Amino acid sequence: MKTQIMTVSNQELTIAKYSAMRSIDTFVAALQMSKCNELVFRLRSGIVHGYFQKVDGSIREFWGTTKPSLAEAKTASRIGTQPKLRYGQIPFIDCECGKWKSMRIGSFIGYGA
């Protein structure tokens, strides 16, 4: 029998805790956690086209990444350092404007076509 060691990042733990705290239903919390962790992984490895719900209820389309080398190739301006965010937010570099943006955990809707 092989033993497999799983490593979990601090951001993944934050997503798990926040998802459990915000949802009454454990199934919904697990689903939300899974979607957000997949989004974080995709943001780290490439440019993501997706949608999320803003605080005012409107839907926002985004093209984003957390890989600065990819973002700088897509924007005219140099990418600054990541801002300090509130608990429960997922940061990303908006490839359209070249600035850091964020979305709340649980507001992610899905990927673009």
Secondary structure by P-SEA (a helix, b strand, c coil): cbbbbbbbcaaaaaaaaaaaaacccaaaaaaaaaaaaaaaaaaacccccbbbbccccbbbbbbccccaaaaaaacccccccccccccbbbbbbcccccbbbbbcccccccccc
